[in-house]
Amino acid sequence: MPAGPTYQDDVSGQPVGGLLVSKGEVSPRQRTREVAERFFADPQLEALALTEDGRPVGLITRPRLLLTLARGFGYELYARKPIGRIADPAPLVVAEGTDVVAAVDLALARPPGTVYDEVVVVDPAGRYRGLLPVRQLVLHQGYALARSALQREAALARSSDLEKLDRLRSQFLAHATHELRSPVNVVVGVAELVRRHAEKGAWHQVAERLPLLQRSAATLRATVNNILDLSKLEAGRAEVSLARVELRPILEDVADMARLLAGEKPVPVVLELDEAPDVVVSDGQKLRQILTNLASNAVKFTERGRVVIGAAAQPGGLRLWVTDTGVGIRREDLDRLFTPFGQLADALVKQHEGTGLGLVITRSMAHLLGGRIEVASRRGAGSTFTVHLPCPEEGPP
């Protein structure tokens, strides 16, 4: 990473060719699996240009690669195919002599979803020269965006925001990559052991390994689902499907799931349904996921005591809650619970693995249904998460 930006009185006319931070490239015909291994082996690698005969033909970034492989059957569909199948075929390409101010204007004029991608830099003949992150470009030449004292201050603030966002994204991707690779490695390793034992006819050893295989596969599925759910919610592609929903079976299923997760821990899971309506008009799938996320967290962070899952009618809607007697949350951490990519500093919380996306997704789904979520907690005394949802009196039959 280059040193921090040095601001000059006048940076117009400075070419982008002198700011390159990477010359990574790959053939568009190389297998996706081989390219993924390069990203896994180098946590600092953020992007590779696709080049053919020395000319850029696309761009593959770490987020695009990981999210594509994480989708349902993504690895099976694309691992053996050329990386060109999933790469961005139209990255921002600028000549190495392009003025910095002009390059910044071009980058920030692109759709919001691509503003933080790398810029592909070429020589006058169109041959690939290297990559330049938009974030680094803005940081290095923040002053170039200023046209007045007020604009200069806004430009520097924007540069700081870009740097913070990029740092948080990098931390999240590194954590998500670890969370994906760990269960994948276990699944692959145990599957190989099972194969060897099966060939030898040692069926008792096969049976001993299967629970670990199932747990690791379930962990992998949950991690992938969380990443994809968050991606869909943040992109505004999540939809609500209202229908008449029987509430009690959903709550009972969630309670059964929580009891399985609790395993042998002395943590009974109790239902409080005396004031719960039999039928509500809502999105049943999202209700189930909200409760599942909250109940899973409650069981994970509770070693003794109990977990209570409840529901009750309230004026104009429905109130759902999950209460536990677990480790609780420190007051100073409450505001960070629902921050994307955030991570609590509490050592007791860090003992439990996970991407930390469950509460972010839960709040987003509650908002999508027109509701809100509240939390009351005390360190060492447990937590209560309450979801308030509006429920129309009439809905689809």
C-alpha positions as CSV (number, residue, x, y, z in Angstrom):
1,M,0.0,0.0,0.0
2,P,1.5,3.4,-1.0
3,A,2.1,6.0,1.7
4,G,-0.7,8.3,2.7
5,P,-1.8,11.1,0.3
6,T,0.3,14.2,-0.2
7,Y,-1.8,17.2,-1.1
8,Q,-0.4,19.8,-3.4
9,D,-1.6,23.3,-4.4
10,D,-2.4,22.2,-7.9
11,V,-2.6,18.6,-9.0
12,S,-4.3,19.1,-12.4
13,G,-2.2,17.6,-15.1
14,Q,-0.7,14.8,-13.0
15,P,-1.1,11.5,-14.9
16,V,-2.6,8.4,-13.2
17,G,0.2,6.2,-14.6
18,G,2.5,7.2,-11.8
19,L,0.0,6.0,-9.1
20,L,-0.3,2.3,-10.0
21,V,-0.4,-0.1,-7.1
22,S,-0.7,-3.4,-8.8
23,K,0.1,-5.1,-12.1
24,G,-1.8,-8.4,-11.4
25,E,-3.2,-10.0,-14.4
26,V,-4.6,-13.4,-15.5
27,S,-5.8,-15.0,-18.7
28,P,-9.6,-15.0,-19.2
29,R,-9.2,-18.7,-20.1
30,Q,-7.7,-19.7,-16.7
31,R,-10.0,-21.8,-14.5
32,T,-12.0,-20.0,-11.9
33,R,-10.8,-22.5,-9.2
34,E,-7.1,-21.6,-9.9
35,V,-7.8,-17.9,-9.8
36,A,-9.7,-18.3,-6.5
37,E,-6.7,-20.1,-5.0
38,R,-4.6,-17.0,-5.8
39,F,-7.0,-14.8,-3.9
40,F,-7.1,-17.3,-0.9
41,A,-3.3,-17.4,-0.8
42,D,-2.9,-13.6,-0.8
43,P,-5.3,-11.7,1.5
44,Q,-4.0,-8.4,0.2
45,L,-4.9,-9.3,-3.4
46,E,-8.1,-7.3,-4.2
47,A,-8.3,-7.6,-8.0
48,L,-6.8,-9.1,-11.2
49,A,-7.1,-7.7,-14.7
50,L,-8.0,-10.2,-17.4
51,T,-5.6,-9.7,-20.3
52,E,-5.3,-11.2,-23.8
53,D,-2.4,-10.4,-26.1
54,G,-1.3,-7.8,-23.6
55,R,-4.7,-5.9,-23.7
56,P,-7.3,-5.8,-20.9
57,V,-10.5,-7.7,-21.6
58,G,-12.1,-7.7,-18.1
59,L,-11.6,-7.4,-14.3
60,I,-12.2,-9.9,-11.5
61,T,-12.4,-8.5,-7.9
62,R,-12.3,-10.4,-4.6
63,P,-16.0,-9.5,-3.7
64,R,-17.3,-10.5,-7.1
65,L,-15.4,-13.9,-7.0
66,L,-16.4,-14.8,-3.5
67,L,-20.1,-13.9,-3.8
68,T,-20.3,-15.8,-7.1
69,L,-18.8,-19.0,-5.7
70,A,-20.9,-18.6,-2.5
71,R,-24.2,-18.7,-4.4
72,G,-26.2,-21.9,-4.5
73,F,-24.1,-24.4,-6.5
74,G,-21.8,-21.5,-7.4
75,Y,-18.6,-23.5,-6.9
76,E,-19.9,-26.5,-8.8
77,L,-21.1,-24.3,-11.7
78,Y,-18.0,-22.1,-12.2
79,A,-14.9,-23.7,-10.6
80,R,-13.9,-25.5,-13.7
81,K,-15.0,-22.8,-16.1
82,P,-12.8,-19.9,-17.4
83,I,-12.6,-16.9,-15.1
84,G,-13.9,-14.8,-18.0
85,R,-17.4,-16.3,-17.4
86,I,-17.8,-14.4,-14.1
87,A,-15.5,-11.4,-14.5
88,D,-16.6,-7.8,-15.1
89,P,-16.4,-7.5,-18.9
90,A,-16.6,-3.7,-18.8
91,P,-14.3,-2.2,-16.1
92,L,-13.3,1.4,-16.1
93,V,-10.3,1.7,-18.5
94,V,-8.2,4.9,-18.6
95,A,-5.0,5.8,-20.4
96,E,-1.9,6.2,-18.3
97,G,-1.6,9.8,-19.3
98,T,-5.1,10.7,-18.1
99,D,-5.2,13.6,-15.8
100,V,-6.0,12.6,-12.2
101,V,-8.9,15.0,-11.9
102,A,-10.5,13.6,-15.1
103,A,-9.9,10.0,-13.9
104,V,-11.6,10.8,-10.5
105,D,-14.6,12.3,-12.3
106,L,-14.9,9.3,-14.6
107,A,-14.7,6.9,-11.6
108,L,-17.2,8.7,-9.5
109,A,-19.6,9.1,-12.4
110,R,-20.0,5.3,-12.6
111,P,-23.0,3.5,-10.9
112,P,-22.6,3.4,-7.1
113,G,-22.0,-0.4,-7.0
114,T,-18.8,0.0,-9.1
115,V,-17.3,3.1,-7.6
116,Y,-15.0,1.1,-5.3
117,D,-13.6,-1.1,-8.1
118,E,-10.1,-0.8,-9.5
119,V,-9.4,1.3,-12.5
120,V,-7.6,-0.5,-15.4
121,V,-4.8,1.6,-16.7
122,V,-3.4,1.2,-20.3
123,D,-0.7,2.8,-22.4
124,P,-1.4,4.9,-25.5
125,A,-1.5,1.7,-27.6
126,G,-4.1,0.1,-25.3
127,R,-1.8,-2.4,-23.7
128,Y,-2.3,-3.2,-20.0
129,R,-0.2,-1.2,-17.6
130,G,-1.7,-1.9,-14.2
131,L,-4.5,-1.4,-11.7
132,L,-5.3,1.6,-9.5
133,P,-8.0,1.4,-6.8
134,V,-10.5,4.2,-7.0
135,R,-10.2,4.6,-3.2
136,Q,-6.4,5.1,-3.4
137,L,-7.0,7.6,-6.3
138,V,-9.4,9.7,-4.3
139,L,-7.2,9.5,-1.1
140,H,-4.1,10.5,-3.0
141,Q,-5.7,13.4,-4.8
142,G,-8.5,14.4,-2.5
143,Y,-7.6,18.0,-3.0
144,A,-8.2,17.7,-6.7
145,L,-11.9,17.4,-6.0
146,A,-12.0,20.7,-4.2
147,R,-13.1,23.9,-5.9
148,S,-13.6,25.9,-2.7
149,A,-12.8,25.6,1.0
150,L,-16.2,23.9,1.5
151,Q,-15.6,21.5,-1.4
152,R,-12.1,20.7,-0.1
153,E,-13.5,19.8,3.3
154,A,-16.2,17.6,1.7
155,A,-13.6,15.9,-0.5
156,L,-11.4,15.0,2.4
157,A,-14.3,13.7,4.4
158,R,-15.4,11.6,1.5
159,S,-11.8,10.2,1.2
160,S,-12.0,9.3,4.9
161,D,-15.3,7.6,4.4
162,L,-14.0,5.6,1.4
163,E,-11.0,4.5,3.4
164,K,-13.1,3.4,6.3
165,L,-15.6,1.6,4.1
166,D,-12.8,-0.2,2.2
167,R,-11.2,-1.2,5.5
168,L,-14.4,-2.6,6.9
169,R,-15.1,-4.4,3.6
170,S,-11.7,-6.0,3.6
171,Q,-12.0,-7.1,7.2
172,F,-15.4,-8.6,6.5
173,L,-14.2,-10.4,3.4
174,A,-11.2,-11.8,5.2
175,H,-13.4,-13.0,8.0
176,A,-16.1,-14.4,5.6
177,T,-13.4,-16.2,3.6
178,H,-12.1,-17.8,6.8
179,E,-15.6,-18.8,7.9
180,L,-16.2,-20.4,4.5
181,R,-12.9,-22.1,4.2
182,S,-13.0,-23.7,7.7
183,P,-16.1,-25.8,7.2
184,V,-15.2,-26.5,3.5
185,N,-11.8,-27.9,4.7
186,V,-13.6,-30.1,7.3
187,V,-16.2,-31.3,4.8
188,V,-13.5,-32.2,2.2
189,G,-11.3,-33.9,4.9
190,V,-14.1,-35.9,6.5
191,A,-15.5,-36.9,3.1
192,E,-12.1,-38.3,2.2
193,L,-11.9,-40.2,5.5
194,V,-15.4,-41.6,5.0
195,R,-14.4,-42.8,1.5
196,R,-11.3,-44.6,2.8
197,H,-13.2,-46.2,5.7
198,A,-16.0,-47.3,3.2
199,E,-13.5,-48.9,0.9
200,K,-12.1,-50.9,3.9
201,G,-15.6,-51.8,5.0
202,A,-15.1,-50.0,8.4
203,W,-18.7,-48.8,8.6
204,H,-18.6,-48.1,12.3
205,Q,-15.8,-45.5,11.6
206,V,-18.0,-44.0,8.8
207,A,-20.9,-43.6,11.2
208,E,-18.6,-41.9,13.7
209,R,-17.5,-39.3,11.1
210,L,-20.9,-38.5,9.7
211,P,-22.1,-36.1,12.5
212,L,-19.0,-33.9,12.1
213,L,-19.6,-33.9,8.3
214,Q,-23.3,-32.9,8.8
215,R,-22.4,-30.1,11.3
216,S,-19.7,-28.6,9.1
217,A,-22.0,-28.7,6.1
218,A,-24.8,-27.0,8.1
219,T,-22.3,-24.3,9.2
220,L,-21.2,-23.7,5.6
221,R,-24.8,-23.5,4.4
222,A,-25.7,-21.0,7.2
223,T,-22.6,-18.8,6.4
224,V,-23.4,-18.8,2.6
225,N,-27.1,-18.0,3.3
226,N,-26.2,-15.1,5.5
227,I,-23.8,-13.6,3.0
228,L,-26.3,-13.9,0.2
229,D,-29.2,-12.6,2.3
230,L,-27.3,-9.5,3.2
231,S,-26.2,-9.0,-0.4
232,K,-29.8,-9.2,-1.5
233,L,-31.2,-6.9,1.2
234,E,-28.5,-4.3,0.6
235,A,-29.1,-4.4,-3.1
236,G,-32.9,-3.8,-2.6
237,R,-33.8,-7.1,-4.3
238,A,-35.6,-8.7,-1.3
239,E,-39.3,-9.0,-1.8
240,V,-42.2,-9.3,0.7
241,S,-44.9,-11.9,0.1
242,L,-47.9,-11.3,2.3
243,A,-50.3,-14.2,3.2
244,R,-52.3,-15.5,6.0
245,V,-49.8,-17.3,8.2
246,E,-50.4,-19.8,11.1
247,L,-48.0,-18.4,13.7
248,R,-47.9,-21.3,16.3
249,P,-46.3,-23.9,13.9
250,I,-43.5,-21.4,13.0
251,L,-42.8,-20.7,16.7
252,E,-42.8,-24.4,17.5
253,D,-40.4,-25.2,14.6
254,V,-38.0,-22.5,15.7
255,A,-38.1,-23.8,19.3
256,D,-37.3,-27.3,18.1
257,M,-34.4,-26.0,16.1
258,A,-33.1,-24.1,19.1
259,R,-33.3,-27.2,21.3
260,L,-31.2,-29.1,18.8
261,L,-28.6,-26.3,18.7
262,A,-28.5,-26.3,22.5
263,G,-27.5,-30.0,22.5
264,E,-26.5,-31.2,25.9
265,K,-26.3,-27.7,27.5
266,P,-28.6,-27.2,30.5
267,V,-30.6,-24.6,28.5
268,P,-34.3,-25.4,28.1
269,V,-36.2,-23.6,25.3
270,V,-39.6,-22.4,26.5
271,L,-42.5,-21.0,24.4
272,E,-44.8,-18.2,25.6
273,L,-47.9,-18.2,23.4
274,D,-50.8,-17.5,25.6
275,E,-51.5,-14.1,24.0
276,A,-50.3,-15.1,20.5
277,P,-52.8,-14.8,17.6
278,D,-53.5,-18.0,15.7
279,V,-53.2,-16.4,12.3
280,V,-51.4,-13.2,11.1
281,V,-51.0,-11.5,7.7
282,S,-47.3,-11.3,7.0
283,D,-44.4,-13.0,5.2
284,G,-44.1,-16.4,6.8
285,Q,-40.6,-17.1,5.5
286,K,-39.2,-13.8,6.8
287,L,-41.0,-14.3,10.2
288,R,-39.4,-17.7,10.5
289,Q,-35.9,-16.4,9.6
290,I,-36.2,-13.4,12.1
291,L,-37.1,-15.8,14.9
292,T,-34.5,-18.4,13.8
293,N,-31.6,-15.8,13.8
294,L,-32.6,-14.5,17.3
295,A,-33.1,-18.0,18.8
296,S,-29.8,-19.3,17.3
297,N,-27.9,-16.4,18.9
298,A,-29.7,-16.8,22.2
299,V,-28.7,-20.5,22.4
300,K,-25.2,-19.8,21.2
301,F,-24.5,-17.3,24.0
302,T,-26.3,-19.0,26.8
303,E,-24.5,-21.8,28.8
304,R,-27.1,-22.2,31.5
305,G,-30.5,-20.9,32.4
306,R,-33.1,-20.8,29.7
307,V,-34.2,-19.3,26.4
308,V,-37.8,-18.0,26.0
309,I,-39.4,-17.5,22.6
310,G,-42.7,-15.6,22.7
311,A,-45.4,-13.9,20.7
312,A,-48.4,-11.7,21.5
313,A,-50.9,-9.5,19.6
314,Q,-50.5,-5.7,20.1
315,P,-52.6,-2.9,18.7
316,G,-52.1,-2.9,14.9
317,G,-49.7,-5.7,14.8
318,L,-47.6,-8.4,16.4
319,R,-44.9,-8.5,19.1
320,L,-42.2,-11.3,19.0
321,W,-39.5,-11.7,21.5
322,V,-36.5,-13.9,22.4
323,T,-35.1,-13.8,25.9
324,D,-32.0,-15.5,27.2
325,T,-29.9,-15.8,30.4
326,G,-26.6,-15.7,28.5
327,V,-23.5,-13.5,28.6
328,G,-25.4,-10.3,27.8
329,I,-24.1,-7.2,26.0
330,R,-22.1,-4.3,27.4
331,R,-23.9,-0.9,27.2
332,E,-21.1,0.5,25.0
333,D,-21.6,-2.3,22.5
334,L,-25.4,-2.0,22.1
335,D,-25.2,0.7,19.3
336,R,-22.9,-1.5,17.3
337,L,-25.0,-4.7,17.3
338,F,-26.7,-3.9,14.0
339,T,-23.8,-2.4,12.2
340,P,-22.8,-4.2,9.0
341,F,-19.3,-5.7,9.2
342,G,-19.0,-4.6,12.8
343,Q,-17.5,-6.8,15.5
344,L,-18.0,-6.5,19.3
345,A,-14.8,-6.2,21.3
346,D,-16.1,-8.4,24.1
347,A,-13.8,-11.4,24.6
348,L,-16.7,-13.7,25.7
349,V,-18.6,-12.9,22.5
350,K,-15.5,-13.5,20.3
351,Q,-15.2,-17.0,21.7
352,H,-18.1,-18.0,19.4
353,E,-17.5,-18.4,15.7
354,G,-19.7,-16.8,13.0
355,T,-19.8,-14.0,10.5
356,G,-21.8,-11.7,12.8
357,L,-24.4,-11.0,10.1
358,G,-27.4,-12.5,11.7
359,L,-28.6,-9.4,13.6
360,V,-27.9,-7.2,10.6
361,I,-30.1,-9.4,8.5
362,T,-32.8,-9.7,11.2
363,R,-33.1,-5.9,11.5
364,S,-33.2,-5.5,7.7
365,M,-36.0,-8.0,7.4
366,A,-37.9,-6.4,10.2
367,H,-37.6,-3.0,8.4
368,L,-38.7,-4.7,5.2
369,L,-41.9,-5.9,6.9
370,G,-42.5,-2.3,8.1
371,G,-41.4,-3.1,11.7
372,R,-38.5,-2.5,14.1
373,I,-36.3,-4.4,16.6
374,E,-35.3,-3.4,20.1
375,V,-32.8,-4.9,22.5
376,A,-32.5,-4.8,26.2
377,S,-29.4,-6.4,27.8
378,R,-27.2,-6.3,30.8
379,R,-23.7,-7.8,30.9
380,G,-23.8,-11.2,32.6
381,A,-27.5,-11.2,33.0
382,G,-28.8,-12.0,29.5
383,S,-30.6,-10.2,26.7
384,T,-34.1,-9.7,25.3
385,F,-34.7,-8.9,21.6
386,T,-38.2,-7.7,20.7
387,V,-39.6,-7.3,17.2
388,H,-42.6,-5.1,16.6
389,L,-44.4,-5.8,13.3
390,P,-47.5,-4.3,11.7
391,C,-50.0,-6.9,10.6
392,P,-52.9,-6.0,8.3
393,E,-56.2,-7.2,9.5
394,E,-57.1,-8.5,6.0
395,G,-54.8,-10.2,3.6
396,P,-54.7,-12.8,0.8
397,P,-56.9,-15.8,1.5
